[in-house]
């Protein structure tokens, strides 16, 4: 089966890609921290080659905030809206989010088509199997009817032969009866 047509395979590939991106983000965070570089969501995203949006998701954001705390123990982490204060950063993140949304919509549409294709194939297979069963059933019924017809034809031939024998016997009996009546009449 074509892997593009299997929604289960597509979902697994998507999960693997997501896990890979998350792992790259965490590895980039560790690298930046070991190098003593300033830890920001943008720096982690750039180093990991992932979207900045991903760095704000649960499971990544907490690690980044913890690393920021380790770099600046007295500073409190600012909410994500304050750390992304520049218009350029906001536009970049907005564009990245739009690209991610487009990608997700394309993936959704591909998966929807794959599911529709697979369901169509399943329906075709069901109809074919149903038709095959029906053809087998009709073939068996036809064979039974042919056997019954052959039996009836054989019985008909036997009955015709019997009728001919009985007609011959009846004709002989009539002839004998006439002869006997004539002999009776002549003897009187």
N, CA and C atoms as a LAMMPS dump frame, in Angstrom:
ITEM: TIMESTEP
0
ITEM: NUMBER OF ATOMS
564
ITEM: BOX BOUNDS ff ff ff
-5.0000000000000000e+02 5.0000000000000000e+02
-5.0000000000000000e+02 5.0000000000000000e+02
-5.0000000000000000e+02 5.0000000000000000e+02
ITEM: ATOMS id mol type element x y z
1 1 1 N 0.838 -1.176 0
2 1 2 C 0 0 0
3 1 3 C 0.879 1.234 0
4 2 1 N 0.439 2.247 -0.661
5 2 2 C 1.172 3.508 -0.748
6 2 3 C 1.181 4.186 0.611
7 3 1 N 2.371 4.546 1.183
8 3 2 C 2.401 5.154 2.5
9 3 3 C 1.685 6.498 2.535
10 4 1 N 1.556 7.174 1.369
11 4 2 C 0.844 8.436 1.382
12 4 3 C -0.648 8.211 1.592
13 5 1 N -1.133 7.026 1.325
14 5 2 C -2.548 6.74 1.458
15 5 3 C -2.921 6.143 2.794
16 6 1 N -1.955 5.907 3.646
17 6 2 C -2.244 5.279 4.931
18 6 3 C -2.226 6.338 6.024
19 7 1 N -3.397 6.703 6.585
20 7 2 C -3.434 7.758 7.595
21 7 3 C -2.645 7.387 8.85
22 8 1 N -2.601 6.108 9.167
23 8 2 C -1.848 5.685 10.354
24 8 3 C -0.36 5.968 10.158
25 9 1 N 0.168 5.668 8.981
26 9 2 C 1.583 5.928 8.661
27 9 3 C 1.855 7.423 8.669
28 10 1 N 0.926 8.197 8.109
29 10 2 C 1.1 9.65 8.095
30 10 3 C 1.116 10.217 9.508
31 11 1 N 0.233 9.732 10.353
32 11 2 C 0.189 10.213 11.741
33 11 3 C 1.472 9.846 12.479
34 12 1 N 1.973 8.642 12.246
35 12 2 C 3.22 8.24 12.891
36 12 3 C 4.381 9.103 12.416
37 13 1 N 4.439 9.399 11.134
38 13 2 C 5.512 10.241 10.594
39 13 3 C 5.424 11.638 11.194
40 14 1 N 4.233 12.151 11.325
41 14 2 C 4.03 13.485 11.912
42 14 3 C 4.496 13.49 13.363
43 15 1 N 4.14 12.432 14.116
44 15 2 C 4.57 12.332 15.524
45 15 3 C 6.082 12.269 15.632
46 16 1 N 6.71 11.47 14.758
47 16 2 C 8.172 11.36 14.782
48 16 3 C 8.818 12.7 14.479
49 17 1 N 8.282 13.415 13.486
50 17 2 C 8.832 14.729 13.129
51 17 3 C 8.681 15.702 14.291
52 18 1 N 7.524 15.663 14.958
53 18 2 C 7.298 16.547 16.103
54 18 3 C 8.263 16.228 17.242
55 19 1 N 8.427 14.941 17.518
56 19 2 C 9.357 14.538 18.586
57 19 3 C 10.788 14.934 18.229
58 20 1 N 11.143 14.807 16.951
59 20 2 C 12.482 15.181 16.504
60 20 3 C 12.704 16.686 16.705
61 21 1 N 11.732 17.508 16.333
62 21 2 C 11.858 18.956 16.512
63 21 3 C 11.996 19.316 17.991
64 22 1 N 11.203 18.674 18.835
65 22 2 C 11.282 18.946 20.281
66 22 3 C 12.648 18.551 20.823
67 23 1 N 13.146 17.397 20.371
68 23 2 C 14.465 16.945 20.844
69 23 3 C 15.552 17.907 20.389
70 24 1 N 15.453 18.385 19.145
71 24 2 C 16.441 19.355 18.648
72 24 3 C 16.403 20.644 19.461
73 25 1 N 15.204 21.091 19.837
74 25 2 C 15.083 22.309 20.639
75 25 3 C 15.739 22.125 22.003
76 26 1 N 15.507 20.974 22.641
77 26 2 C 16.107 20.721 23.962
78 26 3 C 17.625 20.592 23.853
79 27 1 N 18.103 19.964 22.783
80 27 2 C 19.551 19.838 22.575
81 27 3 C 20.166 21.217 22.345
82 28 1 N 19.5 22.057 21.549
83 28 2 C 19.995 23.418 21.296
84 28 3 C 20.038 24.217 22.602
85 29 1 N 19.045 24.056 23.433
86 29 2 C 19.009 24.745 24.731
87 29 3 C 20.208 24.344 25.575
88 30 1 N 20.498 23.059 25.637
89 30 2 C 21.646 22.565 26.409
90 30 3 C 22.947 23.121 25.842
91 31 1 N 23.068 23.131 24.52
92 31 2 C 24.275 23.651 23.864
93 31 3 C 24.471 25.128 24.188
94 32 1 N 23.405 25.909 24.056
95 32 2 C 23.506 27.349 24.355
96 32 3 C 23.896 27.582 25.814
97 33 1 N 23.309 26.799 26.668
98 33 2 C 23.594 26.959 28.101
99 33 3 C 25.051 26.588 28.387
100 34 1 N 25.547 25.524 27.794
101 34 2 C 26.937 25.107 28.012
102 34 3 C 27.912 26.129 27.444
103 35 1 N 27.545 26.786 26.354
104 35 2 C 28.413 27.795 25.74
105 35 3 C 28.318 29.141 26.459
106 36 1 N 27.401 29.264 27.39
107 36 2 C 27.243 30.501 28.147
108 36 3 C 26.56 31.603 27.364
109 37 1 N 25.898 31.246 26.282
110 37 2 C 25.201 32.256 25.477
111 37 3 C 23.856 32.579 26.122
112 38 1 N 23.354 33.765 25.781
113 38 2 C 22.073 34.204 26.329
114 38 3 C 20.958 33.297 25.798
115 39 1 N 20.155 32.843 26.732
116 39 2 C 19.076 31.907 26.378
117 39 3 C 17.801 32.713 26.138
118 40 1 N 17.314 32.627 24.907
119 40 2 C 16.017 33.215 24.54
120 40 3 C 15.279 32.197 23.679
121 41 1 N 13.997 32.41 23.556
122 41 2 C 13.195 31.508 22.715
123 41 3 C 13.672 31.581 21.268
124 42 1 N 13.984 32.787 20.802
125 42 2 C 14.453 32.965 19.425
126 42 3 C 15.798 32.277 19.211
127 43 1 N 16.72 32.404 20.189
128 43 2 C 18.042 31.78 20.052
129 43 3 C 17.917 30.263 20.003
130 44 1 N 17.06 29.711 20.848
131 44 2 C 16.853 28.255 20.851
132 44 3 C 16.256 27.816 19.514
133 45 1 N 15.252 28.565 19.034
134 45 2 C 14.596 28.216 17.765
135 45 3 C 15.589 28.278 16.612
136 46 1 N 16.409 29.33 16.567
137 46 2 C 17.371 29.492 15.489
138 46 3 C 18.405 28.371 15.531
139 47 1 N 18.924 28.051 16.716
140 47 2 C 19.949 27.016 16.857
141 47 3 C 19.395 25.635 16.473
142 48 1 N 18.135 25.381 16.828
143 48 2 C 17.526 24.067 16.563
144 48 3 C 16.886 23.971 15.183
145 49 1 N 16.823 25.109 14.478
146 49 2 C 16.139 25.17 13.167
147 49 3 C 14.68 24.749 13.29
148 50 1 N 14.013 25.301 14.292
149 50 2 C 12.581 25.058 14.492
150 50 3 C 11.896 26.411 14.603
151 51 1 N 10.585 26.413 14.606
152 51 2 C 9.851 27.668 14.728
153 51 3 C 9.915 28.168 16.168
154 52 1 N 9.88 29.491 16.3
155 52 2 C 9.869 30.094 17.638
156 52 3 C 8.612 29.662 18.374
157 53 1 N 7.559 29.491 17.626
158 53 2 C 6.287 29.069 18.216
159 53 3 C 6.465 27.767 19.01
160 54 1 N 7.267 26.844 18.467
161 54 2 C 7.488 25.561 19.143
162 54 3 C 8.139 25.756 20.509
163 55 1 N 8.991 26.764 20.621
164 55 2 C 9.707 26.961 21.896
165 55 3 C 8.777 27.442 23.004
166 56 1 N 7.589 27.914 22.647
167 56 2 C 6.618 28.362 23.652
168 56 3 C 5.622 27.261 24.027
169 57 1 N 5.745 26.107 23.411
170 57 2 C 4.81 25.025 23.727
171 57 3 C 5.199 24.353 25.033
172 58 1 N 4.202 23.731 25.636
173 58 2 C 4.439 23.039 26.905
174 58 3 C 5.447 21.915 26.698
175 59 1 N 6.372 21.791 27.616
176 59 2 C 7.403 20.777 27.511
177 59 3 C 8.717 21.348 27.021
178 60 1 N 8.678 22.49 26.352
179 60 2 C 9.893 23.188 25.906
180 60 3 C 10.032 24.492 26.7
181 61 1 N 8.918 25.227 26.785
182 61 2 C 8.92 26.524 27.468
183 61 3 C 9.482 26.419 28.88
184 62 1 N 9.074 25.392 29.635
185 62 2 C 9.524 25.242 31.028
186 62 3 C 11.033 25.078 31.112
187 63 1 N 11.602 24.34 30.159
188 63 2 C 13.056 24.123 30.149
189 63 3 C 13.799 25.432 29.846
190 64 1 N 13.249 26.188 28.916
191 64 2 C 13.884 27.47 28.567
192 64 3 C 13.816 28.425 29.752
193 65 1 N 12.653 28.511 30.397
194 65 2 C 12.518 29.398 31.557
195 65 3 C 13.443 28.971 32.694
196 66 1 N 13.599 27.664 32.884
197 66 2 C 14.502 27.174 33.943
198 66 3 C 15.945 27.547 33.616
199 67 1 N 16.334 27.426 32.332
200 67 2 C 17.699 27.783 31.928
201 67 3 C 17.914 29.285 32.093
202 68 1 N 16.894 30.079 31.783
203 68 2 C 17.007 31.531 31.974
204 68 3 C 17.177 31.858 33.451
205 69 1 N 16.485 31.147 34.298
206 69 2 C 16.609 31.344 35.749
207 69 3 C 18.018 31.001 36.22
208 70 1 N 18.583 29.94 35.634
209 70 2 C 19.944 29.561 36.03
210 70 3 C 20.946 30.619 35.576
211 71 1 N 20.707 31.258 34.416
212 71 2 C 21.603 32.31 33.936
213 71 3 C 21.466 33.58 34.774
214 72 1 N 20.267 33.912 35.155
215 72 2 C 19.994 35.126 35.935
216 72 3 C 19.135 34.738 37.13
217 73 1 N 19.751 34.223 38.216
218 73 2 C 18.987 33.696 39.344
219 73 3 C 18.047 34.706 39.987
220 74 1 N 18.342 35.986 39.956
221 74 2 C 17.491 36.96 40.634
222 74 3 C 16.368 37.448 39.75
223 75 1 N 16.542 37.353 38.458
224 75 2 C 15.509 37.84 37.549
225 75 3 C 14.36 36.853 37.488
226 76 1 N 13.169 37.407 37.425
227 76 2 C 11.982 36.569 37.265
228 76 3 C 11.694 36.434 35.783
229 77 1 N 11.284 35.266 35.345
230 77 2 C 10.998 35.138 33.913
231 77 3 C 9.817 36.021 33.535
232 78 1 N 9.97 36.733 32.451
233 78 2 C 8.893 37.588 31.985
234 78 3 C 7.905 36.745 31.189
235 79 1 N 6.675 37.146 31.19
236 79 2 C 5.694 36.416 30.385
237 79 3 C 6.084 36.47 28.913
238 80 1 N 5.699 35.496 28.132
239 80 2 C 6.086 35.457 26.721
240 80 3 C 5.74 36.732 25.964
241 81 1 N 4.651 37.409 26.278
242 81 2 C 4.267 38.611 25.552
243 81 3 C 5.293 39.718 25.761
244 82 1 N 5.907 39.816 26.933
245 82 2 C 6.886 40.868 27.198
246 82 3 C 8.236 40.537 26.57
247 83 1 N 8.612 39.272 26.52
248 83 2 C 9.911 38.924 25.948
249 83 3 C 9.91 39.133 24.448
250 84 1 N 8.75 39.13 23.827
251 84 2 C 8.638 39.346 22.379
252 84 3 C 8.134 40.764 22.118
253 85 1 N 8.877 41.714 22.557
254 85 2 C 8.37 43.084 22.529
255 85 3 C 8.558 43.796 21.197
256 86 1 N 9.506 43.423 20.413
257 86 2 C 9.749 44.175 19.182
258 86 3 C 8.76 43.784 18.108
259 87 1 N 8.449 44.759 17.277
260 87 2 C 7.497 44.541 16.185
261 87 3 C 8.044 43.52 15.191
262 88 1 N 9.326 43.584 14.915
263 88 2 C 9.943 42.64 13.985
264 88 3 C 9.831 41.213 14.481
265 89 1 N 10.073 41.025 15.773
266 89 2 C 9.968 39.685 16.345
267 89 3 C 8.536 39.186 16.261
268 90 1 N 7.601 40.084 16.579
269 90 2 C 6.188 39.7 16.519
270 90 3 C 5.783 39.336 15.09
271 91 1 N 6.243 40.105 14.123
272 91 2 C 5.91 39.804 12.728
273 91 3 C 6.519 38.476 12.298
274 92 1 N 7.765 38.258 12.702
275 92 2 C 8.436 37.003 12.359
276 92 3 C 7.682 35.824 12.949
277 93 1 N 7.336 35.945 14.217
278 93 2 C 6.607 34.859 14.876
279 93 3 C 5.232 34.657 14.273
280 94 1 N 4.576 35.759 13.9
281 94 2 C 3.281 35.662 13.248
282 94 3 C 3.406 34.934 11.917
283 95 1 N 4.431 35.281 11.143
284 95 2 C 4.643 34.611 9.859
285 95 3 C 4.967 33.137 10.053
286 96 1 N 5.784 32.838 11.063
287 96 2 C 6.091 31.43 11.352
288 96 3 C 4.835 30.674 11.754
289 97 1 N 4.005 31.331 12.556
290 97 2 C 2.752 30.682 12.961
291 97 3 C 1.855 30.451 11.752
292 98 1 N 1.807 31.436 10.851
293 98 2 C 0.995 31.276 9.634
294 98 3 C 1.518 30.137 8.772
295 99 1 N 2.838 30.041 8.649
296 99 2 C 3.425 28.943 7.875
297 99 3 C 3.089 27.603 8.513
298 100 1 N 3.185 27.552 9.834
299 100 2 C 2.855 26.303 10.541
300 100 3 C 1.391 25.929 10.329
301 101 1 N 0.517 26.938 10.362
302 101 2 C -0.912 26.697 10.131
303 101 3 C -1.136 26.192 8.709
304 102 1 N -0.462 26.816 7.728
305 102 2 C -0.588 26.343 6.34
306 102 3 C -0.125 24.894 6.217
307 103 1 N 1.014 24.598 6.848
308 103 2 C 1.549 23.236 6.796
309 103 3 C 0.573 22.255 7.425
310 104 1 N 0.017 22.633 8.561
311 104 2 C -0.934 21.754 9.25
312 104 3 C -2.195 21.554 8.408
313 105 1 N -2.654 22.609 7.767
314 105 2 C -3.842 22.477 6.912
315 105 3 C -3.555 21.573 5.716
316 106 1 N -2.37 21.725 5.123
317 106 2 C -2.003 20.85 4
318 106 3 C -1.915 19.404 4.463
319 107 1 N -1.314 19.189 5.634
320 107 2 C -1.241 17.829 6.189
321 107 3 C -2.637 17.276 6.426
322 108 1 N -3.509 18.12 7
323 108 2 C -4.887 17.691 7.258
324 108 3 C -5.575 17.31 5.957
325 109 1 N -5.418 18.152 4.925
326 109 2 C -6.058 17.863 3.64
327 109 3 C -5.514 16.586 3.02
328 110 1 N -4.185 16.384 3.104
329 110 2 C -3.589 15.145 2.582
330 110 3 C -4.127 13.936 3.338
331 111 1 N -4.212 14.055 4.652
332 111 2 C -4.725 12.935 5.455
333 111 3 C -6.188 12.677 5.133
334 112 1 N -6.949 13.746 4.951
335 112 2 C -8.373 13.582 4.62
336 112 3 C -8.513 12.856 3.285
337 113 1 N -7.722 13.259 2.287
338 113 2 C -7.763 12.589 0.98
339 113 3 C -7.335 11.134 1.097
340 114 1 N -6.292 10.901 1.896
341 114 2 C -5.812 9.524 2.07
342 114 3 C -6.889 8.672 2.717
343 115 1 N -7.553 9.216 3.723
344 115 2 C -8.62 8.466 4.4
345 115 3 C -9.778 8.207 3.443
346 116 1 N -10.163 9.232 2.663
347 116 2 C -11.243 9.046 1.707
348 116 3 C -10.875 7.986 0.676
349 117 1 N -9.627 8.034 0.216
350 117 2 C -9.164 7.039 -0.758
351 117 3 C -9.216 5.637 -0.161
352 118 1 N -8.713 5.533 1.07
353 118 2 C -8.682 4.221 1.717
354 118 3 C -10.101 3.714 1.977
355 119 1 N -10.994 4.588 2.416
356 119 2 C -12.38 4.169 2.633
357 119 3 C -13.035 3.748 1.322
358 120 1 N -12.727 4.479 0.257
359 120 2 C -13.254 4.097 -1.055
360 120 3 C -12.788 2.707 -1.464
361 121 1 N -11.498 2.438 -1.22
362 121 2 C -10.966 1.108 -1.539
363 121 3 C -11.644 0.04 -0.684
364 122 1 N -11.866 0.351 0.587
365 122 2 C -12.529 -0.619 1.461
366 122 3 C -13.953 -0.875 1.003
367 123 1 N -14.653 0.204 0.608
368 123 2 C -16.017 0.026 0.108
369 123 3 C -16.031 -0.789 -1.176
370 124 1 N -15.082 -0.496 -2.052
371 124 2 C -14.98 -1.285 -3.286
372 124 3 C -14.726 -2.748 -2.966
373 125 1 N -13.849 -2.998 -2.005
374 125 2 C -13.536 -4.376 -1.621
375 125 3 C -14.762 -5.047 -1.022
376 126 1 N -15.529 -4.314 -0.201
377 126 2 C -16.735 -4.889 0.391
378 126 3 C -17.738 -5.234 -0.695
379 127 1 N -17.969 -4.31 -1.635
380 127 2 C -18.915 -4.569 -2.708
381 127 3 C -18.468 -5.752 -3.545
382 128 1 N -17.18 -5.843 -3.826
383 128 2 C -16.652 -6.937 -4.624
384 128 3 C -16.818 -8.259 -3.901
385 129 1 N -16.511 -8.284 -2.615
386 129 2 C -16.649 -9.538 -1.874
387 129 3 C -18.117 -9.939 -1.786
388 130 1 N -18.998 -8.951 -1.597
389 130 2 C -20.425 -9.247 -1.548
390 130 3 C -20.891 -9.798 -2.894
391 131 1 N -20.428 -9.174 -3.965
392 131 2 C -20.806 -9.652 -5.291
393 131 3 C -20.241 -11.04 -5.56
394 132 1 N -19.024 -11.281 -5.123
395 132 2 C -18.416 -12.608 -5.304
396 132 3 C -19.222 -13.664 -4.555
397 133 1 N -19.627 -13.332 -3.339
398 133 2 C -20.446 -14.275 -2.57
399 133 3 C -21.775 -14.532 -3.276
400 134 1 N -22.378 -13.457 -3.801
401 134 2 C -23.661 -13.592 -4.49
402 134 3 C -23.511 -14.431 -5.756
403 135 1 N -22.432 -14.229 -6.503
404 135 2 C -22.177 -15.02 -7.71
405 135 3 C -22.003 -16.493 -7.344
406 136 1 N -21.245 -16.764 -6.281
407 136 2 C -21.064 -18.151 -5.83
408 136 3 C -22.409 -18.765 -5.452
409 137 1 N -23.221 -18.005 -4.738
410 137 2 C -24.536 -18.509 -4.319
411 137 3 C -25.408 -18.806 -5.544
412 138 1 N -25.423 -17.891 -6.502
413 138 2 C -26.221 -18.103 -7.717
414 138 3 C -25.691 -19.272 -8.54
415 139 1 N -24.379 -19.444 -8.586
416 139 2 C -23.784 -20.576 -9.306
417 139 3 C -24.219 -21.89 -8.668
418 140 1 N -24.207 -21.946 -7.341
419 140 2 C -24.641 -23.162 -6.636
420 140 3 C -26.122 -23.426 -6.896
421 141 1 N -26.949 -22.369 -6.837
422 141 2 C -28.38 -22.539 -7.116
423 141 3 C -28.603 -23.018 -8.546
424 142 1 N -27.852 -22.465 -9.486
425 142 2 C -27.962 -22.875 -10.882
426 142 3 C -27.598 -24.35 -11.041
427 143 1 N -26.529 -24.78 -10.367
428 143 2 C -26.118 -26.19 -10.445
429 143 3 C -27.206 -27.099 -9.882
430 144 1 N -27.797 -26.691 -8.737
431 144 2 C -28.882 -27.496 -8.155
432 144 3 C -30.067 -27.587 -9.113
433 145 1 N -30.415 -26.465 -9.754
434 145 2 C -31.532 -26.465 -10.702
435 145 3 C -31.222 -27.327 -11.925
436 146 1 N -29.979 -27.271 -12.417
437 146 2 C -29.594 -28.125 -13.538
438 146 3 C -29.676 -29.596 -13.161
439 147 1 N -29.241 -29.914 -11.939
440 147 2 C -29.337 -31.302 -11.467
441 147 3 C -30.793 -31.733 -11.364
442 148 1 N -31.652 -30.84 -10.837
443 148 2 C -33.087 -31.162 -10.724
444 148 3 C -33.703 -31.343 -12.104
445 149 1 N -33.322 -30.479 -13.053
446 149 2 C -33.842 -30.586 -14.413
447 149 3 C -33.416 -31.91 -15.048
448 150 1 N -32.157 -32.274 -14.854
449 150 2 C -31.663 -33.542 -15.405
450 150 3 C -32.431 -34.715 -14.801
451 151 1 N -32.654 -34.657 -13.478
452 151 2 C -33.408 -35.72 -12.798
453 151 3 C -34.84 -35.786 -13.337
454 152 1 N -35.452 -34.607 -13.5
455 152 2 C -36.828 -34.579 -14.023
456 152 3 C -36.875 -35.104 -15.459
457 153 1 N -35.864 -34.742 -16.268
458 153 2 C -35.81 -35.232 -17.653
459 153 3 C -35.652 -36.754 -17.677
460 154 1 N -34.776 -37.281 -16.825
461 154 2 C -34.593 -38.74 -16.748
462 154 3 C -35.888 -39.422 -16.306
463 155 1 N -36.545 -38.839 -15.28
464 155 2 C -37.825 -39.408 -14.808
465 155 3 C -38.863 -39.357 -15.92
466 156 1 N -38.876 -38.252 -16.664
467 156 2 C -39.833 -38.1 -17.761
468 156 3 C -39.61 -39.181 -18.822
469 157 1 N -38.331 -39.439 -19.182
470 157 2 C -38.023 -40.483 -20.166
471 157 3 C -38.467 -41.852 -19.649
472 158 1 N -38.19 -42.132 -18.386
473 158 2 C -38.6 -43.43 -17.817
474 158 3 C -40.126 -43.567 -17.831
475 159 1 N -40.815 -42.466 -17.477
476 159 2 C -42.281 -42.523 -17.449
477 159 3 C -42.849 -42.692 -18.865
478 160 1 N -42.247 -42.026 -19.848
479 160 2 C -42.691 -42.217 -21.233
480 160 3 C -42.493 -43.666 -21.676
481 161 1 N -41.358 -44.227 -21.332
482 161 2 C -41.099 -45.632 -21.689
483 161 3 C -42.127 -46.533 -21.005
484 162 1 N -42.428 -46.238 -19.77
485 162 2 C -43.418 -47.036 -19.011
486 162 3 C -44.8 -46.905 -19.637
487 163 1 N -45.154 -45.657 -20.028
488 163 2 C -46.46 -45.432 -20.666
489 163 3 C -46.53 -46.216 -21.973
490 164 1 N -45.47 -46.196 -22.771
491 164 2 C -45.462 -46.941 -24.033
492 164 3 C -45.616 -48.439 -23.774
493 165 1 N -44.916 -48.909 -22.712
494 165 2 C -45.043 -50.342 -22.377
495 165 3 C -46.471 -50.659 -21.957
496 166 1 N -47.049 -49.772 -21.119
497 166 2 C -48.42 -50.005 -20.666
498 166 3 C -49.41 -49.917 -21.829
499 167 1 N -49.193 -48.951 -22.764
500 167 2 C -50.079 -48.855 -23.929
501 167 3 C -49.983 -50.117 -24.795
502 168 1 N -48.75 -50.642 -24.932
503 168 2 C -48.561 -51.874 -25.712
504 168 3 C -49.282 -53.03 -25.014
505 169 1 N -49.101 -53.115 -23.684
506 169 2 C -49.784 -54.175 -22.921
507 169 3 C -51.296 -54.026 -23.012
508 170 1 N -51.783 -52.768 -22.948
509 170 2 C -53.227 -52.525 -23.024
510 170 3 C -53.759 -52.931 -24.405
511 171 1 N -53.004 -52.547 -25.437
512 171 2 C -53.428 -52.916 -26.794
513 171 3 C -53.461 -54.432 -26.935
514 172 1 N -52.444 -55.137 -26.376
515 172 2 C -52.411 -56.59 -26.443
516 172 3 C -53.576 -57.179 -25.654
517 173 1 N -53.849 -56.585 -24.487
518 173 2 C -54.962 -57.08 -23.667
519 173 3 C -56.278 -56.892 -24.387
520 174 1 N -56.496 -55.785 -25.073
521 174 2 C -57.729 -55.539 -25.825
522 174 3 C -57.867 -56.553 -26.973
523 175 1 N -56.718 -56.754 -27.643
524 175 2 C -56.745 -57.709 -28.75
525 175 3 C -57.101 -59.098 -28.211
526 176 1 N -56.502 -59.483 -27.08
527 176 2 C -56.812 -60.779 -26.476
528 176 3 C -58.267 -60.837 -26.046
529 177 1 N -58.741 -59.744 -25.475
530 177 2 C -60.117 -59.705 -25
531 177 3 C -61.078 -59.843 -26.182
532 178 1 N -60.827 -59.194 -27.285
533 178 2 C -61.667 -59.296 -28.473
534 178 3 C -61.679 -60.736 -29.001
535 179 1 N -60.485 -61.332 -29.017
536 179 2 C -60.38 -62.695 -29.501
537 179 3 C -61.191 -63.634 -28.615
538 180 1 N -61.054 -63.402 -27.328
539 180 2 C -61.806 -64.255 -26.387
540 180 3 C -63.314 -64.055 -26.575
541 181 1 N -63.734 -62.814 -26.791
542 181 2 C -65.166 -62.55 -26.968
543 181 3 C -65.638 -63.222 -28.26
544 182 1 N -64.866 -63.138 -29.306
545 182 2 C -65.249 -63.773 -30.563
546 182 3 C -65.337 -65.281 -30.4
547 183 1 N -64.35 -65.849 -29.713
548 183 2 C -64.357 -67.283 -29.512
549 183 3 C -65.553 -67.699 -28.665
550 184 1 N -65.893 -66.888 -27.712
551 184 2 C -67.046 -67.175 -26.865
552 184 3 C -68.325 -67.123 -27.691
553 185 1 N -68.358 -66.137 -28.574
554 185 2 C -69.556 -65.961 -29.385
555 185 3 C -69.651 -67.097 -30.44
556 186 1 N -68.604 -67.533 -30.956
557 186 2 C -68.634 -68.601 -31.937
558 186 3 C -68.91 -69.936 -31.257
559 187 1 N -68.563 -70.148 -30.071
560 187 2 C -68.819 -71.387 -29.341
561 187 3 C -70.249 -71.437 -28.839
562 188 1 N -70.963 -70.57 -28.871
563 188 2 C -72.32 -70.59 -28.376
564 188 3 C -73.261 -71.011 -29.393
